Amino acid sequence: MSNDDVQAELARLRAENEALRGRDRRTTSIRVSDKGGVSVYGLGRFPVTLYKEQWVKLLDQADEIRAFIREHDAELKTKA
């Protein structure tokens, strides 16, 4: 491999690395798990997986959860 080929490959890899670093790491995706649950990826290290009825129950409480977060805002931490 010539020096020019090595330099071109290095430039390509650097550009690819920068593109990967620049991706929005906070994007989420939703999938059906192997056991039939709904998995949300991208919130943390591991997916959040609940069954359909659990998601419905949680989503039905969305207003209460938001109110709780507002009331306890000073106590809660945010992940940077």
Secondary structure, 3 states (H helix, E strand, C coil): CCHHHHHHHHHHHHHHHHHHHHCCCCCCEEEECCCCCEEEECCCCCCEEECHHHHHHHHHCHHHHHHHHHHCCCCCCCCC
